[in-house]
């Protein structure tokens, strides 16, 4: 499995393309904005999307869902606990700034332990509540897409509706920090880091 990141939108969200190098089947994770850039990168890589995944329902991560769904007609996946966020995403002032469109409804609700096949590889779902009730991580071979749960030197905010510091801390300490230190952490914003780096240096969860 390989991955490519595309920084999209005014809030500089990391959209990830995760794909099987052999079959060229892939997942589009968190298409927050700039669908044209996502389309061009998929074409340049020769990747054929088979699934669309939102790590959570905030508008900067789902703003281009409709464009991707119309272009590729693949299943859209989200945790059920974030359905309200998805359905009300355009109520935020940020939605106008991002040029977000209303999202189609999910075709599948994700749950802890779900395995999502991507060509000859797979992604496994970790439920990581805290930043939002339905935040999830996507575990691949040596990497974790963490959404807005854990950043390089930071953590996701918990002052938005449905946020919980206690749940966020449990998600990070109980699940993410149980992974090998060498695992890459691919966050929803900013640079890639590793589990080991965050365990030893992140000031919020040391």
BALOBA-1460 file (C-alpha; in Angstrom, 3 decimals):
// residues 206
<rec num="1" residu="x" x="0.000" y="0.000" z="0.000"/>
<rec num="2" residu="x" x="1.199" y="3.480" z="-0.874"/>
<rec num="3" residu="x" x="-0.210" y="6.881" z="-0.023"/>
<rec num="4" residu="x" x="-0.105" y="10.402" z="-1.392"/>
<rec num="5" residu="x" x="-1.234" y="13.548" z="0.417"/>
<rec num="6" residu="x" x="-2.869" y="16.596" z="-1.156"/>
<rec num="7" residu="x" x="-3.299" y="19.773" z="0.900"/>
<rec num="8" residu="x" x="-6.742" y="21.175" z="0.060"/>
<rec num="9" residu="x" x="-8.819" y="24.200" z="0.990"/>
<rec num="10" residu="x" x="-8.276" y="27.333" z="3.014"/>
<rec num="11" residu="x" x="-7.799" y="25.328" z="6.219"/>
<rec num="12" residu="x" x="-5.069" y="23.230" z="4.564"/>
<rec num="13" residu="x" x="-6.648" y="19.855" z="5.146"/>
<rec num="14" residu="x" x="-4.643" y="16.776" z="4.222"/>
<rec num="15" residu="x" x="-6.591" y="14.664" z="1.747"/>
<rec num="16" residu="x" x="-4.992" y="11.233" z="1.380"/>
<rec num="17" residu="x" x="-5.004" y="8.880" z="-1.582"/>
<rec num="18" residu="x" x="-4.200" y="5.372" z="-0.349"/>
<rec num="19" residu="x" x="-3.721" y="2.783" z="-3.062"/>
<rec num="20" residu="x" x="-2.505" y="-0.667" z="-3.970"/>
<rec num="21" residu="x" x="0.605" y="-0.276" z="-6.080"/>
<rec num="22" residu="x" x="-0.155" y="-3.467" z="-8.024"/>
<rec num="23" residu="x" x="-3.873" y="-3.115" z="-8.823"/>
<rec num="24" residu="x" x="-3.988" y="0.732" z="-8.688"/>
<rec num="25" residu="x" x="-7.239" y="0.565" z="-6.711"/>
<rec num="26" residu="x" x="-7.423" y="3.265" z="-4.076"/>
<rec num="27" residu="x" x="-9.285" y="5.088" z="-1.319"/>
<rec num="28" residu="x" x="-9.849" y="8.835" z="-1.165"/>
<rec num="29" residu="x" x="-9.744" y="9.964" z="2.459"/>
<rec num="30" residu="x" x="-11.049" y="13.376" z="3.601"/>
<rec num="31" residu="x" x="-11.746" y="15.234" z="0.338"/>
<rec num="32" residu="x" x="-12.268" y="18.554" z="2.062"/>
<rec num="33" residu="x" x="-12.083" y="20.887" z="-0.939"/>
<rec num="34" residu="x" x="-10.418" y="21.425" z="-4.343"/>
<rec num="35" residu="x" x="-11.931" y="18.433" z="-6.180"/>
<rec num="36" residu="x" x="-10.109" y="19.372" z="-9.369"/>
<rec num="37" residu="x" x="-6.730" y="18.915" z="-7.683"/>
<rec num="38" residu="x" x="-7.825" y="15.554" z="-6.316"/>
<rec num="39" residu="x" x="-9.006" y="14.425" z="-9.758"/>
<rec num="40" residu="x" x="-5.724" y="15.484" z="-11.376"/>
<rec num="41" residu="x" x="-3.609" y="13.709" z="-8.770"/>
<rec num="42" residu="x" x="-5.620" y="10.508" z="-9.153"/>
<rec num="43" residu="x" x="-5.119" y="10.695" z="-12.906"/>
<rec num="44" residu="x" x="-1.386" y="11.389" z="-12.572"/>
<rec num="45" residu="x" x="-0.990" y="8.395" z="-10.253"/>
<rec num="46" residu="x" x="-3.192" y="6.163" z="-12.397"/>
<rec num="47" residu="x" x="-5.320" y="5.341" z="-9.339"/>
<rec num="48" residu="x" x="-8.910" y="4.128" z="-9.625"/>
<rec num="49" residu="x" x="-10.911" y="4.992" z="-6.468"/>
<rec num="50" residu="x" x="-13.040" y="2.197" z="-5.042"/>
<rec num="51" residu="x" x="-14.056" y="3.863" z="-1.752"/>
<rec num="52" residu="x" x="-14.460" y="7.346" z="-0.259"/>
<rec num="53" residu="x" x="-13.807" y="7.733" z="3.485"/>
<rec num="54" residu="x" x="-14.374" y="10.625" z="5.884"/>
<rec num="55" residu="x" x="-12.399" y="10.404" z="9.128"/>
<rec num="56" residu="x" x="-15.057" y="12.674" z="10.649"/>
<rec num="57" residu="x" x="-17.909" y="14.950" z="9.640"/>
<rec num="58" residu="x" x="-16.411" y="18.452" z="9.900"/>
<rec num="59" residu="x" x="-16.860" y="20.509" z="6.758"/>
<rec num="60" residu="x" x="-13.139" y="20.934" z="5.997"/>
<rec num="61" residu="x" x="-12.903" y="17.153" z="5.608"/>
<rec num="62" residu="x" x="-16.083" y="16.474" z="3.614"/>
<rec num="63" residu="x" x="-16.565" y="19.560" z="1.403"/>
<rec num="64" residu="x" x="-15.803" y="17.763" z="-1.875"/>
<rec num="65" residu="x" x="-17.662" y="14.527" z="-1.080"/>
<rec num="66" residu="x" x="-20.373" y="15.321" z="-3.617"/>
<rec num="67" residu="x" x="-17.895" y="15.996" z="-6.437"/>
<rec num="68" residu="x" x="-16.004" y="12.760" z="-5.774"/>
<rec num="69" residu="x" x="-19.203" y="10.745" z="-5.455"/>
<rec num="70" residu="x" x="-20.610" y="12.121" z="-8.719"/>
<rec num="71" residu="x" x="-17.364" y="11.480" z="-10.571"/>
<rec num="72" residu="x" x="-16.671" y="7.952" z="-9.369"/>
<rec num="73" residu="x" x="-19.920" y="6.604" z="-7.830"/>
<rec num="74" residu="x" x="-18.096" y="4.697" z="-5.087"/>
<rec num="75" residu="x" x="-19.290" y="4.009" z="-1.515"/>
<rec num="76" residu="x" x="-19.030" y="6.912" z="0.917"/>
<rec num="77" residu="x" x="-18.116" y="5.805" z="4.456"/>
<rec num="78" residu="x" x="-18.435" y="7.590" z="7.803"/>
<rec num="79" residu="x" x="-18.968" y="6.619" z="11.432"/>
<rec num="80" residu="x" x="-22.641" y="6.833" z="12.377"/>
<rec num="81" residu="x" x="-21.922" y="9.097" z="15.362"/>
<rec num="82" residu="x" x="-20.878" y="11.896" z="12.985"/>
<rec num="83" residu="x" x="-23.942" y="11.715" z="10.740"/>
<rec num="84" residu="x" x="-25.425" y="14.897" z="12.230"/>
<rec num="85" residu="x" x="-22.200" y="16.781" z="11.513"/>
<rec num="86" residu="x" x="-22.238" y="15.586" z="7.916"/>
<rec num="87" residu="x" x="-25.876" y="16.495" z="7.386"/>
<rec num="88" residu="x" x="-25.451" y="19.980" z="8.904"/>
<rec num="89" residu="x" x="-22.019" y="20.768" z="7.499"/>
<rec num="90" residu="x" x="-23.175" y="23.760" z="5.437"/>
<rec num="91" residu="x" x="-24.477" y="25.572" z="8.526"/>
<rec num="92" residu="x" x="-20.899" y="26.579" z="9.379"/>
<rec num="93" residu="x" x="-19.543" y="29.922" z="8.163"/>
<rec num="94" residu="x" x="-16.407" y="28.035" z="7.199"/>
<rec num="95" residu="x" x="-18.418" y="26.127" z="4.576"/>
<rec num="96" residu="x" x="-18.856" y="29.287" z="2.503"/>
<rec num="97" residu="x" x="-15.156" y="30.102" z="2.728"/>
<rec num="98" residu="x" x="-14.259" y="26.587" z="1.563"/>
<rec num="99" residu="x" x="-16.816" y="26.489" z="-1.243"/>
<rec num="100" residu="x" x="-18.138" y="23.275" z="0.292"/>
<rec num="101" residu="x" x="-21.111" y="21.447" z="-1.166"/>
<rec num="102" residu="x" x="-23.689" y="19.460" z="0.759"/>
<rec num="103" residu="x" x="-22.594" y="15.873" z="1.121"/>
<rec num="104" residu="x" x="-24.495" y="12.847" z="-0.134"/>
<rec num="105" residu="x" x="-25.535" y="10.464" z="2.641"/>
<rec num="106" residu="x" x="-23.090" y="7.721" z="3.618"/>
<rec num="107" residu="x" x="-23.447" y="4.367" z="1.901"/>
<rec num="108" residu="x" x="-21.804" y="2.601" z="4.825"/>
<rec num="109" residu="x" x="-21.322" y="3.351" z="8.500"/>
<rec num="110" residu="x" x="-17.879" y="2.513" z="9.814"/>
<rec num="111" residu="x" x="-17.312" y="0.667" z="13.078"/>
<rec num="112" residu="x" x="-14.302" y="-0.252" z="15.178"/>
<rec num="113" residu="x" x="-12.453" y="-3.180" z="13.625"/>
<rec num="114" residu="x" x="-13.938" y="-2.890" z="10.140"/>
<rec num="115" residu="x" x="-11.537" y="-4.004" z="7.416"/>
<rec num="116" residu="x" x="-11.725" y="-2.097" z="4.130"/>
<rec num="117" residu="x" x="-10.063" y="-3.900" z="1.191"/>
<rec num="118" residu="x" x="-8.048" y="-1.712" z="-1.169"/>
<rec num="119" residu="x" x="-6.782" y="-3.840" z="-4.029"/>
<rec num="120" residu="x" x="-4.521" y="-6.443" z="-2.424"/>
<rec num="121" residu="x" x="-4.143" y="-4.326" z="0.729"/>
<rec num="122" residu="x" x="-6.528" y="-3.105" z="3.376"/>
<rec num="123" residu="x" x="-7.300" y="-0.377" z="5.880"/>
<rec num="124" residu="x" x="-8.580" y="-1.197" z="9.372"/>
<rec num="125" residu="x" x="-10.892" y="1.189" z="11.207"/>
<rec num="126" residu="x" x="-10.126" y="2.509" z="14.697"/>
<rec num="127" residu="x" x="-12.882" y="4.491" z="16.421"/>
<rec num="128" residu="x" x="-11.140" y="7.527" z="17.947"/>
<rec num="129" residu="x" x="-13.803" y="9.727" z="19.566"/>
<rec num="130" residu="x" x="-12.866" y="13.012" z="21.188"/>
<rec num="131" residu="x" x="-12.445" y="15.575" z="18.452"/>
<rec num="132" residu="x" x="-15.894" y="14.489" z="17.312"/>
<rec num="133" residu="x" x="-18.082" y="11.577" z="18.439"/>
<rec num="134" residu="x" x="-17.487" y="9.594" z="15.256"/>
<rec num="135" residu="x" x="-13.853" y="10.359" z="14.517"/>
<rec num="136" residu="x" x="-11.997" y="7.359" z="13.124"/>
<rec num="137" residu="x" x="-8.443" y="6.447" z="12.246"/>
<rec num="138" residu="x" x="-7.428" y="4.248" z="9.333"/>
<rec num="139" residu="x" x="-4.694" y="1.755" z="10.026"/>
<rec num="140" residu="x" x="-2.552" y="0.569" z="7.133"/>
<rec num="141" residu="x" x="0.743" y="-1.275" z="6.791"/>
<rec num="142" residu="x" x="3.018" y="0.832" z="8.985"/>
<rec num="143" residu="x" x="0.894" y="3.961" z="9.069"/>
<rec num="144" residu="x" x="-2.192" y="5.479" z="10.660"/>
<rec num="145" residu="x" x="-4.360" y="8.186" z="9.118"/>
<rec num="146" residu="x" x="-5.366" y="9.937" z="12.335"/>
<rec num="147" residu="x" x="-7.822" y="12.559" z="11.097"/>
<rec num="148" residu="x" x="-7.918" y="15.455" z="13.568"/>
<rec num="149" residu="x" x="-7.282" y="13.282" z="16.621"/>
<rec num="150" residu="x" x="-3.485" y="13.592" z="16.779"/>
<rec num="151" residu="x" x="-1.136" y="16.061" z="15.097"/>
<rec num="152" residu="x" x="2.600" y="16.586" z="15.087"/>
<rec num="153" residu="x" x="3.065" y="18.274" z="18.456"/>
<rec num="154" residu="x" x="-0.650" y="18.777" z="18.978"/>
<rec num="155" residu="x" x="-4.083" y="17.223" z="19.319"/>
<rec num="156" residu="x" x="-7.527" y="17.912" z="17.916"/>
<rec num="157" residu="x" x="-9.664" y="20.582" z="19.536"/>
<rec num="158" residu="x" x="-12.455" y="19.396" z="21.796"/>
<rec num="159" residu="x" x="-14.464" y="22.614" z="22.203"/>
<rec num="160" residu="x" x="-16.689" y="21.963" z="19.182"/>
<rec num="161" residu="x" x="-20.095" y="20.247" z="19.540"/>
<rec num="162" residu="x" x="-19.616" y="16.609" z="20.497"/>
<rec num="163" residu="x" x="-15.998" y="17.074" z="21.521"/>
<rec num="164" residu="x" x="-14.594" y="15.514" z="24.683"/>
<rec num="165" residu="x" x="-11.102" y="15.883" z="26.108"/>
<rec num="166" residu="x" x="-11.467" y="12.691" z="28.164"/>
<rec num="167" residu="x" x="-12.423" y="10.672" z="25.074"/>
<rec num="168" residu="x" x="-9.661" y="12.251" z="23.001"/>
<rec num="169" residu="x" x="-7.036" y="11.407" z="25.590"/>
<rec num="170" residu="x" x="-8.335" y="7.832" z="25.835"/>
<rec num="171" residu="x" x="-8.256" y="7.486" z="22.037"/>
<rec num="172" residu="x" x="-4.672" y="8.675" z="21.827"/>
<rec num="173" residu="x" x="-3.238" y="6.913" z="24.863"/>
<rec num="174" residu="x" x="-5.314" y="3.755" z="24.634"/>
<rec num="175" residu="x" x="-5.255" y="3.136" z="20.893"/>
<rec num="176" residu="x" x="-2.770" y="5.262" z="18.946"/>
<rec num="177" residu="x" x="0.020" y="4.975" z="21.511"/>
<rec num="178" residu="x" x="-0.428" y="1.200" z="21.604"/>
<rec num="179" residu="x" x="0.870" y="1.027" z="18.034"/>
<rec num="180" residu="x" x="4.582" y="0.488" z="17.332"/>
<rec num="181" residu="x" x="6.712" y="3.624" z="17.748"/>
<rec num="182" residu="x" x="7.829" y="3.343" z="14.122"/>
<rec num="183" residu="x" x="4.308" y="3.777" z="12.729"/>
<rec num="184" residu="x" x="3.843" y="6.919" z="10.661"/>
<rec num="185" residu="x" x="0.975" y="9.155" z="11.774"/>
<rec num="186" residu="x" x="-0.689" y="10.951" z="8.858"/>
<rec num="187" residu="x" x="-2.746" y="13.750" z="10.436"/>
<rec num="188" residu="x" x="-5.636" y="15.767" z="9.069"/>
<rec num="189" residu="x" x="-3.500" y="18.927" z="9.061"/>
<rec num="190" residu="x" x="0.205" y="19.705" z="9.125"/>
<rec num="191" residu="x" x="3.171" y="17.387" z="8.732"/>
<rec num="192" residu="x" x="3.497" y="13.633" z="9.117"/>
<rec num="193" residu="x" x="4.924" y="12.372" z="12.394"/>
<rec num="194" residu="x" x="5.404" y="9.019" z="14.144"/>
<rec num="195" residu="x" x="3.815" y="7.316" z="17.127"/>
<rec num="196" residu="x" x="7.149" y="7.293" z="18.954"/>
<rec num="197" residu="x" x="7.770" y="10.990" z="18.404"/>
<rec num="198" residu="x" x="4.381" y="11.956" z="19.767"/>
<rec num="199" residu="x" x="4.641" y="9.630" z="22.769"/>
<rec num="200" residu="x" x="7.900" y="11.268" z="23.793"/>
<rec num="201" residu="x" x="7.445" y="14.919" z="22.756"/>
<rec num="202" residu="x" x="3.765" y="15.830" z="22.355"/>
<rec num="203" residu="x" x="3.106" y="18.269" z="25.235"/>
<rec num="204" residu="x" x="-0.624" y="17.473" z="25.405"/>
<rec num="205" residu="x" x="-0.393" y="13.727" z="26.005"/>
<rec num="206" residu="x" x="3.087" y="12.998" z="27.325"/>
